Amino acid sequence: MRALASVFISVFLASLPAAAEKPLQIYFVDVEGGQATLFVAPSGQSLLVDTGWPGHAYRDALRIAKAAKLAGIKKIDYVLVTHFHEDHVGGVPQLVEKIPVGTFIDHGESVETGNREKILYADYRKAIANAQRIIPKPGDKIPIKGLDVTVVSSNGEVITSPLAGGGAPNPLCSGHVEKEVDTSENARSIGTYYQFGKFRTIDLGDLTWNKEFQLACPSMKLAPVDVYIVSHHGADLSSNPVLVKSLGFRVAIMDNGSTKGGDASTVDTIRSSPGFQDLWQLHFANAGGKEHNAPDAFIANVVEADTGYYLKLTAWEDGSFEVYDARNKQSKKYAAR
């Protein structure tokens, strides 16, 4: 009788849905046109990409700490600073006062030479003085248990060998139009590619047009993704159509502000990409007008007031995922493909 009961229990456990497995959580924190994206793996280990702005009475640090609490973590294991502009690195000194951080990741010395930028970088170095620091190269891995994270760009360089699933000659390369060479911190952004089971996404920080082209041509160095985290807040200095249209994403998520990013040409590029289904935004972008914004149901903050609503993506190992809007408390699910 006990043997029969054990058989029934084993069959029942085997029949439980895969969705019961712990998912990957990604919080797109509203830092008013900057970036702060929190990845929390099923293991509980975490990676925060950028920290928002300085000042604002700890606004961005408190919003990041709130996202961490919602995710069930009390410490951020890694903070990755894509580049040294104030909307990405400026929040570090306040963040370390609000939540413990294990290790910082950045591309090395800042190339900015203005007085304000020098002070910004000095404040960052002071804030991380007693923390561990990693300066990765393209191709390096960030060691987060349960999440495969590959650095694909850093300090002006990009990977030279394609990721698994990439490497095919790219027929779109012939349509490339080069822009003026960018010598700023943007072109030195750390870009990261994420794999969780069959789910894929990418975050290139503020990597600009010509560097994006190097990732796509003459052969596509990246594998297809499910979600494109839109580069540079949707500014037209980035989101090179050659790369964007080669990514094969279904969903794009844009961490723009009401008056920063969300350029009409970028939205057009996203919408014309093969396989595209939905665009989600942190803010309604004034520059685009209604015709170049997502429907209100897919926007976390639809007015210019500092409401601070976030977006959350939950992904499962089978490749399915859903996006949740904290403003309207609605979500949309996307089946595995």
HELIX and SHEET records of a PDB file:
HELIX    1   1 ARG A    2  SER A   15  1                                  14    
HELIX    2   2 ALA A   18  ALA A   20  5                                   3    
HELIX    3   3 HIS A   56  TYR A   58  5                                   3    
HELIX    4   4 ARG A   59  LEU A   70  1                                  12    
HELIX    5   5 GLU A   86  VAL A   89  1                                   4    
HELIX    6   6 VAL A   92  LYS A   98  1                                   7    
HELIX    7   7 ASN A  115  ALA A  127  1                                  13    
HELIX    8   8 PRO A  171  GLY A  175  5                                   5    
HELIX    9   9 GLU A  185  ARG A  188  5                                   4    
HELIX   10  10 TRP A  209  ALA A  216  1                                   8    
HELIX   11  11 SER A  231  GLY A  234  5                                   4    
HELIX   12  12 PRO A  241  VAL A  244  1                                   4    
HELIX   13  13 ALA A  264  ARG A  271  1                                   8    
HELIX   14  14 LYS A  290  HIS A  292  5                                   3    
HELIX   15  15 ASP A  296  PHE A  298  5                                   3    
SHEET    1   A 9 GLN A 132  ILE A 134  0                                        
SHEET    2   A 9 VAL A 101  ILE A 105  1                                        
SHEET    3   A 9 ILE A  76  LEU A  80  1                                        
SHEET    4   A 9 SER A  46  VAL A  49  1                                        
SHEET    5   A 9 THR A  37  VAL A  40 -1                                        
SHEET    6   A 9 LEU A  24  PHE A  28 -1                                        
SHEET    7   A 9 LEU A 311  ALA A 315 -1                                        
SHEET    8   A 9 PHE A 321  ASP A 325 -1                                        
SHEET    9   A 9 GLN A 330  TYR A 334 -1                                        
SHEET    1   B 3 LYS A 141  ILE A 144  0                                        
SHEET    2   B 3 LEU A 147  SER A 154 -1                                        
SHEET    3   B 3 GLU A 157  VAL A 158 -1                                        
SHEET    1   C 8 LYS A 141  ILE A 144  0                                        
SHEET    2   C 8 LEU A 147  SER A 154 -1                                        
SHEET    3   C 8 GLY A 191  PHE A 196 -1                                        
SHEET    4   C 8 PHE A 199  ASP A 203 -1                                        
SHEET    5   C 8 VAL A 227  ILE A 229  1                                        
SHEET    6   C 8 VAL A 251  MET A 254  1                                        
SHEET    7   C 8 ASP A 278  HIS A 283  1                                        
SHEET    8   C 8 ILE A 299  ASN A 301  1                                        
END                                                                             
